Amino acid sequence: MADLSPLPLILALIGGYLLGSIPFGLVLTRLAGYGDIRQIGSGNIGATNVLRTGNKPLALATLLLDSGKGAIATLIALYVAGTEAGIAAAAGSMLGHSFPVWLGFKGGKGVATSLGVLLAISWPVGLAACGTWLLAAVLFRISSLSALIAVGASPVVAWFLAGPAVAGLCLFIAVLVYIRHKDNIARLLKGEEPKIGAKKKDAA
C-alpha cells in the first residue's frame, strides 16, 4: 500500500467539517419566514424539526441538502485523494453537522447526513441502512428508533460489504448519532418517544 501524506487527510477532514456545518434547516426556515428553527419544536436544525413548521417541501429540501452535503464532501475527497481521504471527509461532515462552529457547536443529530455519507462511501452499505430504517419504521413506527437501529447495524453490514475501513467509519457514525440522540434514547426507555405521525411538541 502506498504511503499517504497526512495533509490530504487533514484537508479532507477540515473541508468535510466546513461543508457539513452548513445549517440548511436554519437557513431555509429563515428564508421561508418561519424565523429561527431552534425556537420551534425540539429546537433541532434537522429535517424532522423543520417538518414541525408544517411545510413538507421545506422539510424535504432540508433532508436532501443535509444528505447531499455529506455525500458531496465525501465524493470530492474520494475523487481527489482516494478512499482514506473520503473517509476523513465523511467523518468531518458528520462532525460539522452535529457540532457546527457557527452555532456554538449545537447542531443536528446527523441521520440525514449519515445517509448521504454512507451512500457516497459505499452505496450498498447506504442502501442497506435505508432499507433497515424503512423496515424498522414499518415495524415500530418510531423515527428515532429506526435511525438508531439502522446506524447501529451499519458497522456489521459494512464489514461484510465494504471492509474494515468503512466499518470503522460506520462505527464512528453510530457512536456520534447515538450521542446526539441521548434525549430520544431516554424517552424510548420511558416509553415516551412519539410514533411517526403523532403530534408531540418535544419530539426530536
C-alpha positions as CSV (number, residue, x, y, z in Angstrom):
1,M,0.0,0.0,0.0
2,A,1.4,3.4,-0.9
3,D,2.2,5.9,1.8
4,L,-0.3,8.7,2.1
5,S,0.7,12.1,3.3
6,P,-1.4,13.3,6.3
7,L,-2.0,16.6,4.5
8,P,-4.8,15.3,2.2
9,L,-6.5,13.6,5.1
10,I,-6.3,16.8,7.2
11,L,-7.6,18.9,4.4
12,A,-10.4,16.4,3.7
13,L,-11.4,16.4,7.4
14,I,-11.5,20.2,7.5
15,G,-13.2,20.6,4.2
16,G,-15.8,18.0,5.2
17,Y,-16.4,19.7,8.5
18,L,-16.9,23.1,6.9
19,L,-19.3,21.7,4.3
20,G,-21.1,19.6,6.9
21,S,-21.5,22.6,9.2
22,I,-23.8,24.5,6.8
23,P,-27.1,24.6,8.8
24,F,-29.5,24.2,5.9
25,G,-32.5,23.7,8.2
26,L,-31.9,27.0,9.9
27,V,-31.1,28.9,6.6
28,L,-34.2,27.5,4.8
29,T,-36.7,28.2,7.6
30,R,-35.4,31.8,8.0
31,L,-35.6,32.3,4.2
32,A,-39.2,30.9,4.3
33,G,-40.2,33.3,7.0
34,Y,-40.5,30.9,9.9
35,G,-37.8,32.5,12.0
36,D,-35.3,30.6,14.0
37,I,-36.0,26.8,13.8
38,R,-34.1,26.5,17.1
39,Q,-37.2,28.1,18.7
40,I,-39.6,25.6,17.2
41,G,-40.4,22.1,18.5
42,S,-37.3,20.3,19.7
43,G,-35.0,23.1,18.7
44,N,-33.1,20.9,16.4
45,I,-32.0,22.1,13.0
46,G,-32.7,18.9,11.1
47,A,-35.5,17.9,8.7
48,T,-37.7,16.3,11.4
49,N,-38.0,19.5,13.3
50,V,-38.3,21.6,10.1
51,L,-41.4,19.4,9.4
52,R,-43.0,20.9,12.5
53,T,-43.4,24.2,10.7
54,G,-46.0,22.3,8.6
55,N,-44.1,22.9,5.4
56,K,-43.4,19.5,4.0
57,P,-41.5,20.7,0.9
58,L,-39.2,22.7,3.2
59,A,-38.5,19.6,5.3
60,L,-37.8,17.5,2.2
61,A,-35.4,20.2,0.9
62,T,-33.6,20.2,4.3
63,L,-33.4,16.4,4.2
64,L,-31.9,16.4,0.7
65,L,-29.5,19.2,1.4
66,D,-28.3,17.7,4.7
67,S,-27.8,14.3,2.9
68,G,-26.2,16.0,-0.1
69,K,-23.6,17.9,1.8
70,G,-22.3,14.7,3.4
71,A,-22.3,13.0,0.1
72,I,-20.6,15.8,-1.8
73,A,-17.9,16.2,0.8
74,T,-17.2,12.5,0.7
75,L,-17.3,12.2,-3.1
76,I,-15.0,15.2,-3.7
77,A,-12.4,13.7,-1.3
78,L,-12.7,10.3,-2.8
79,Y,-12.1,11.6,-6.3
80,V,-9.2,13.9,-5.4
81,A,-7.3,11.8,-2.9
82,G,-8.8,8.3,-2.5
83,T,-10.6,6.2,0.0
84,E,-8.8,7.3,3.1
85,A,-9.5,11.0,2.3
86,G,-13.1,10.1,1.5
87,I,-13.5,8.5,5.0
88,A,-11.8,11.6,6.6
89,A,-14.2,13.9,4.8
90,A,-17.2,11.8,5.7
91,A,-16.2,11.9,9.4
92,G,-15.6,15.7,9.1
93,S,-19.0,16.3,7.6
94,M,-20.7,14.3,10.4
95,L,-18.8,16.4,13.0
96,G,-19.7,19.6,11.2
97,H,-23.4,18.8,11.1
98,S,-23.5,17.7,14.7
99,F,-21.2,20.4,16.1
100,P,-21.1,23.4,13.8
101,V,-18.8,26.2,14.9
102,W,-21.3,28.8,13.6
103,L,-24.0,27.7,16.0
104,G,-21.9,27.3,19.2
105,F,-21.3,23.6,18.3
106,K,-25.0,22.9,18.7
107,G,-26.2,21.2,15.5
108,G,-28.3,18.4,14.2
109,K,-28.5,14.7,15.0
110,G,-26.8,13.5,11.9
111,V,-29.2,11.0,10.4
112,A,-29.7,12.6,7.0
113,T,-26.0,13.5,6.7
114,S,-25.0,9.9,7.6
115,L,-27.3,8.7,4.8
116,G,-25.5,10.8,2.3
117,V,-22.1,9.8,3.6
118,L,-22.9,6.1,3.5
119,L,-24.3,6.2,0.0
120,A,-21.2,8.1,-1.2
121,I,-18.6,6.0,0.6
122,S,-20.3,2.6,-0.2
123,W,-23.7,2.6,-1.9
124,P,-24.5,-1.0,-0.9
125,V,-24.0,0.0,2.7
126,G,-26.0,3.1,2.3
127,L,-28.9,1.2,0.6
128,A,-28.8,-1.4,3.4
129,A,-29.0,1.4,6.0
130,C,-32.0,2.9,4.2
131,G,-33.7,-0.5,4.0
132,T,-33.1,-1.1,7.7
133,W,-34.6,2.3,8.6
134,L,-37.7,1.6,6.5
135,L,-38.2,-1.8,7.9
136,A,-37.8,-0.6,11.5
137,A,-40.1,2.3,10.8
138,V,-42.8,-0.1,9.5
139,L,-42.4,-2.4,12.5
140,F,-42.1,0.2,15.3
141,R,-43.4,3.5,13.8
142,I,-40.8,5.4,15.7
143,S,-38.4,7.5,13.6
144,S,-35.6,7.9,16.2
145,L,-35.6,4.2,17.0
146,S,-35.5,3.3,13.3
147,A,-32.5,5.6,12.8
148,L,-30.7,4.1,15.8
149,I,-31.3,0.6,14.6
150,A,-30.1,1.5,11.1
151,V,-26.8,3.2,12.1
152,G,-26.3,0.5,14.8
153,A,-26.4,-2.2,12.2
154,S,-24.3,-0.4,9.7
155,P,-20.8,-1.3,11.0
156,V,-21.6,-5.0,10.8
157,V,-23.1,-4.6,7.3
158,A,-20.1,-2.5,6.2
159,W,-17.7,-5.1,7.5
160,F,-19.0,-7.7,5.0
161,L,-19.9,-5.4,2.1
162,A,-17.1,-2.8,2.2
163,G,-14.3,-3.9,4.5
164,P,-12.9,-2.8,7.9
165,A,-12.1,0.8,6.9
166,V,-15.7,1.7,6.0
167,A,-16.9,-0.4,9.0
168,G,-14.7,1.8,11.2
169,L,-16.3,4.9,9.7
170,C,-19.8,3.4,10.3
171,L,-18.9,2.7,13.9
172,F,-17.8,6.3,14.4
173,I,-21.1,7.5,12.8
174,A,-23.1,5.2,15.0
175,V,-21.5,6.4,18.2
176,L,-22.0,10.0,17.2
177,V,-25.6,9.5,16.2
178,Y,-26.3,7.7,19.5
179,I,-24.7,10.6,21.4
180,R,-26.8,13.1,19.6
181,H,-29.9,11.0,20.3
182,K,-29.4,10.8,24.0
183,D,-32.7,12.5,24.8
184,N,-34.5,10.3,22.4
185,I,-33.0,7.2,24.0
186,A,-34.1,8.4,27.4
187,R,-37.7,8.8,26.1
188,L,-37.5,5.4,24.4
189,L,-36.6,3.8,27.7
190,K,-39.5,5.5,29.4
191,G,-41.9,4.6,26.6
192,E,-42.5,8.3,25.8
193,E,-41.0,8.7,22.4
194,P,-43.8,9.6,19.9
195,K,-44.6,7.5,16.9
196,I,-44.4,8.6,13.4
197,G,-47.4,10.9,12.6
198,A,-48.1,11.6,16.3
199,K,-48.0,15.2,17.4
200,K,-45.8,16.0,20.3
201,K,-44.0,19.3,20.8
202,D,-40.9,17.9,22.3
203,A,-40.4,15.1,19.8
204,A,-37.0,15.0,18.1
